[in-house]
Amino acid sequence: MLQQRARQMPEAPALVTPDRIISFAEYERMIREIADRLQEMDLGPGKRLAIWCRNRWELVVLLMACWYREILTAPLNPKLPIENLRMHLATVQAHALIVEAELASALPPDWTIPLMELESLFASRKQPIVEGAWHHPDPELTLIFTSGTTGEPRAACHTWANHYYNARGANQNIPFKVGDRWLLSLPLFHVGGLAIIFRALLGGGAIVIPENRAITPEIIERHQITHLSVVATQLQRFLQEIPGPGYRSSLKCILTGGGPIPPHLIQQALDLRPPLFTTYGSTEMGSQITTTRPGDTLQQLLTAGKPLPYREVHIAADGEILVKGPTLFKGYWKEGQLDRPVDELGWFHTGDIGRWTIDGYLKVVGRKDNMFISGGENIQPEEIEAMLLRLPGVKQALVVPVPHAEYGQRPVAFLEMNEDAPELDADRMRQLLRAFLPGFKIPDHFFPWPEKTEYMIKPNRKVFQKIAEERLAEGD
């Protein structure tokens, strides 16, 4: 597919960086050059390579070169502490590690896994000798880590077909074609970032790789960005940078997901005019599962959308969301084997609770294993979080249960407030929540957001629950 792009439109931009534009012809040549270097390192089909690197254009080329050589590739979070890095490498049983120079300096002297610095790999590339061909019609390409519900990292294995059909279904809903530019604002160790590479390959658009993942109107204008993927925090920061109500841009699409989006943010984004899309996805399904459609109303954008092509979604009797289809991963990598946890009908149980709206849109309620009982009443913490996000000044909310002598468990909330918001006032929060929630769902305590654990992709409830119990024991 890439060779076809390089022949048909050799000068069209494939990658855009702050200081250069890489055409499809150059992109394809560099991929083959790096693929040859990997072969010289005895990395090919059946081998597993871990990559510890921040988002940069060389990482995109390296990933493509690995897939060109059918190397099973595990991109890792560059913020992982060394012990966590060791654990991830042991999980995938990596044959080698490629790391950027700045991160390599943090590795201990007793490091045993063969490694090469990314910069050295690119400095030593040379004219490719022969064109490669896949030995397997649907090779295993990626091992993407997901913490799941236990907090223990698991490596989800995807094949070429998994990624291809995910991108194909996504592009049918949100076209990404020649001349378009998608800002790489999500990390490439996350399935949402990786999916952009496949959408670009399929549609012929360019990937814009910024110096950092900050999203500003200046970056949108300078690079003429047409497509943007964001989580709620990124969307909020971007909207705060908008100069005024008359702002117009090259944007054709803002795709947002990764958790609940406050209604006021959705309304603000709609006011910018470019189509806004909300989505629900998972690592196991290769990224998007359901997404809203062009022209959807505000009420529809408050849902997770409808199933995309090549995905099937079913709500079980207990409300759990079940999924299957050609985008579903091959399994979790464990001790050299793949474990694919599907039921007898082939459904993967996501652990998420959801329901259909009357017009066929998916509403994601929360995690099945997050629900707890307080005084005989079921409490879904995500429902409380969604209401907290509606309150003025609340930037981020997380609700966890803590032990209670009378009711068994009670909810407490962690809140991160906007910089310009007044100081957290627990009594005021309770008063505002009474308009939305029954009394038993209103948190007993409201804590300021703790210092972030940087390597977390998203807040870990078990960690926050422990922090809450410690603060209560201290009398906070």
N, C-alpha and C positions, 0 to 999 in steps of 0.2 A: 504493500500500500504506500509506504514512504517512497520507494523507488519510483512508483507511478507519479507521485506528486513532484518528485525531483525532475522527472522527464517532462511532464506536462507544463509545469510552471516553475522552472528552475530559479528564477529571480524573485519569486514571491516570498515575503517574509515568513519564516517559520518560528523564530525566536527573536524577541526584542529585549535588549538589555539597556541600562542607562547610557552606555557608550557605544553600542554597536547593534546592527541588525544582521541576523544570520539568515540567509536565504535557504530555501528547501534544498537546493543543490549542495550548498556548503554543509547544511545540517546532515544530509544523508552521507556525505563524504566523511565527516568527522565521526559519525556513528560507526562506519565501517573501519575507520582507523583505530578507534578505541576498542572495537570488537576484536581486531587482530591482536592488540596488546593483551587483552584478556585471555585470548587463546594461548599466547606465549607464556602466560602465567598459569597455564594448565586449568583454566576456568572455562567450562563448556557445559553441555547437557549433563544433567545429573549432579552438578555442583551447586553449592549454596554460598552466596556472597552477601555479606552485610555491609551496609553503607552508612557511615556516621558523618552527616554533613548537613549544613544549612541550605536553604533554597538558593540556588544559583544556576546559571545556564549550564555549567559543566555537569551538574547533577542530572539535569534532564537528558543531556547527551549520553551520560554514563548509563542511566537506566535503560534508554533505548538500545544501547550497545549490548547490555546484558540480555535483554529480551531477544535481540538479533541472534545471540549465541545460545539461546535457551538456558540461560543461567537463572536459577531460582533466586530472586533478589529480595532482601529484607532491608528496606530503608528505615533507619532508626532515628528517634527523637534526639537532636543534638544537645538537648538540655538534660539528658539522662545522667544521673550520678554514675561514677565508675562501677559501683557494685551492681546497679541496675543494668548497666551496659553488659557486664559479665553474664548476668542472668538471661538477658535477651539473646546473647550470642550462644549460650548453652542451649537455650530452648530450640533455636533453629539449627544447631549443630553446624555453625558456619565454617566453611573451609578457608575463608579469608575475610579480611576487613579492609575496606577502603575508607580513608578518613581524611578530611581536610586538615592542612598543616596546623592551623590554630588550635584545633581540637586534639590533634596528635600529641601536643605538648603536655596534655593532662594525663596521658596514659602512663601507668607505672612502668618501671624498668623491667619487671618480671613478666611482661606481656608475652604470651606464648602463641597466640593465633597469628599466622602470617598476615602482615599488613603492608599497605602501600599508601602513600599520601596522594590525594587526588591531583594536586598540582604536578607531582612527578609523573603521574600517569599521562597527563595531557601534554607535558613537555616532551615526552619520549615517543609520542605518536608519529607514525610515518605512513607513507603512501600505502593504502590497502592493497593486498595481493589478489585475493579472489573474493567473489561475492558468495555469501553464505546461503544456505537453504535449511529450513527446519527439518529435523529428523522425525519430529512428531507432529501430526496435524493440529493438535491442540495442546501445546506445551504448557506446563505450569510455569508462571512468570513471577508471581509476587507472594511474599509472606508479609502481611500487614498486621501489626499488633493492635489488639483491642483488649481493654481491661475487662470487658464484660460486666457482670454484676458482682463478681467476687473481688475485684481489684487485682486479681492475679493476671499477668499478661498472657494472652493466648495469641498465637500466630495463625491468622486465617490465610489459607492458600487459594489463590485465584489463577485460573488459566487464561489464555488468550481469549477464548470464547466468552468467558465471564465478563471481562473488561469490554470486549467488542460489543456485545449485546447491551450492556449497560449504557455505553456511549451512544449506540445507535438509537435506542429508545429515548434517551435524553435529548438527542439532537432532533428527533422528530417533533418533540414538544417545544423546544427552544432552539431554533435553527442557529448553527454556528458555522459560517461558511467563509469562503475565500474573501479576504478584505476585512473580516472581523478580527477583533483583538480581545483576548480574555486575560484579565489581570490575574497572575498567580499569587493570590492573597491568602491561600491556605497552604499549610506545610505539606511537603511531598512524602512525609512518613505517615500521613493520614490519607484515607481512601478518597476524601473529597478533593485533595490536591492532586493525587495521581489520576483521578478521573478526567481532569482537564487535559492531560497529555493525550489520552485516547480520543476525547471529543475533538481536539485539534487535528489529530491524525486523520480522523474520519471525515471531518468537515472541511479541512483545508485552511482554517483560520490560524492566526498567530498567537503564541503565548508570550505575554509580556512579563518579564521577571524583574521586579523592582529591587532596589538596594535593600529595602526591608519591607515588611508586610503592612506598613502604614498606608492607609488609603486616604488620599486627599484630592480635592478638586483640581489641584495643580497637576498631580500625576495623571488623572483622568484626561485632562486637556492636553498635556504634553505628548502622551502616547496614544491619544484618540481611542481610549478604551471603549469597547462596545458591550462587553460582558463582565460581570462582577459576581463573585461568590463570597458571601459573608456570613458570619454568625452574628447573633444579636449585638454583642459588644462592639464588633467592627462596624456594624450598621449605625449604631448610635454615635460612635466617634466620627464617622463620615458625615452624618447629618449635621453634627455640631460644627463642622468645618464649612458647610455650605454658606456662601456669602449672603444670600437673600432669596426672597420668594421668586425673583425673576431668573433664577439660575437655570441655564440650559446646558446640556452636554451631549457628547457623542454616545452616551449609554443607551443600549437597546434592551438590556436585561440586568436586573439585580436579583440574584438567586440567594435566598436566605433560609437557613435551617440550623441543625445542630442543637435544637432545644426550643423552648417556647419563646415567641417574639411578642413583646408588649404591644397591645393594639395601637397605642399612640405612635410607636415607631413605624408601624405599617402605614398608618394614615400619613405621617410625615413623608415617608418614602413615596407614597402614591402621589403626593402633591408635586413631586419632582418631574412627573410625567413619564419617565421610562417605565416599561412594564416591570412590575414586581412579581416575583414568584416565591411561594413558600413551599418547602419540601420536607419529606420525611425519608430518611435513609438509614443504612447500617453498613458496617464494614463487611458483614457476611454477604450482603447482596451487591457489593461492589460500588456503593454510593446510593444514588436516588432510587427510591421505591415508588413513592407517590409524589406528585408535584401538581401545583395549580396550573391553570391554563391561561393563555393570553386573554386579557380582557376580563378576568374574574373580578367580582365585586369585593368590597371590604370584608363582608361576612364570609365569603368563600376563601379569602386570603387568611382568615383566622383559623382555617383548617390546614391539614397537610396535603390537600389536593386529592387527585384521583390516580389510580395505578397507571404507570407508564407502560408502553409496549414491552413485551418480553418479561413481565412480572405478573404474578398472580398473588392476590391478597385475600385472606379469609379471616373473619372474626369468629373465634371459637365460642362455645357456649359460656365459658367463664370470662369472655371479653378479651382473651389474649389474641394478639395479631399474629397470624401465621402467614408465611411467604414461601414461594417457590418459583421456579422458572430458570431459564438459561443463564441468568446473572448470578444465581446462587453459588456460593463458593464450593470448592471441592472438599473442604474440611479443615479442621484445626491440625496443625503440624505438632505431633507429639512423639518423641523418641523414634524419629525416623518413619513414622506412619501417619496416615491421615485419618482423623476421626470426624465423620460427617454425621452430626446429631440431628437426623430427621426422623419423623414418625413413619409408620407403615405406608402412608399415602404420599410420602415424599415432602411433607410440609416441615419447614424449619420454624420452631417456636421462638419468637423474638424475645419473649419476656415482657413485651410492652402491652399495655391495655388500651383498647381503642373502641370506637363505634363509628357507624356510618351515619352521615346526615341524610336528610330526606332526599337531597339531590345527588347522593352518591359520592360525597367527599368524606375523606377519612379524618376523624378527630382522634388525636392521640391523647389519652388521659394521663398516662404515667406508666411507671414500671410495676409489674405484677408483684415483685418481691420487695417493693418499697412500701406497699400498703401495710398499715399496722392497726391494731384494735385499741381503742381507748374507752374504757367503761362500757364495753359491748358494742361500740360504734366503729364502723370501718372508716379509716382516714387515709386518703391518698395524698401524700405530701405535695405532689405536683399541682393538684387543684388549688392548694393554699398558695403555692408559689406563683401561680398564674394570677391570682387575685392581688398578691403583693406587688407584682410587676405593673399593675394598673395604677398603683398609688403614686402620687407626685414625688419625684426625687429618688425613687428606688431604681437603682441601676442593675442590681443582681440580687437574687433571693434563693435561699436553700433552706428547706424545712426537714428536720430529723426528729425521731422520737427519743425521749429519755425516760428512764424508769420513774414511776410514780406510785406512792404507797396506796392510794385509794383507787385510781383508775387503771393501774397496770403500766400504761405508757401515756405520755402527753407530748404534743408537738412543741418544739421551740424553733425559732427562725434566726438565720444569719442574714444580715442585710448589708449590701454595699450601696452606699448612697452616692448620688452625683456630687461632683465637687462644689457646685453652687447650691446644693440642697441644705436645709437647716440640719442641725445636729439630730441624730436619731432620738425620737421621742416615743417610748413604748406605749404610753397611754394614748397618744394620738393615733398610733398605728392600730391599736385595738378598736378605737372608736370608728375609724374609717372602715375597718374590715367587717364591722357589724352590718354594714349595708350589703355585703356580698355573701357572708358565711354564717352558719349557725354557731352558737357559742362554743360548742365542743370542738370546733375546728380552728378556733382562734388560738394562736400560740400563747403559751404561758410566759415565755421569755423572748426578748429580741436582743440578739447579740450583734455587735459590729463585725463585719467580715474580717476573718483572721488573715494573717500574712499568707499570701499565695504560695503554694508549693509549685515552683515554676515548671517542673517537668510533667505536671498533670495536664492532660488534654482538657479535661473537665473536672470539676470538683468531685472528690470521692466522698460519698455519704458516710461511709464507715469512719473515715478520718474526722469529718465534721462532727459526727456523733460522739466520738471520743473527746473532742475539744469541748463540746457542750457539757458533757458529764464532768470534765475537769473544772470548767468555769463554775458550774453549779456547786461543786464540792468546795471551791474556793470562796463561794459566796458572792460571785460576780453578779 
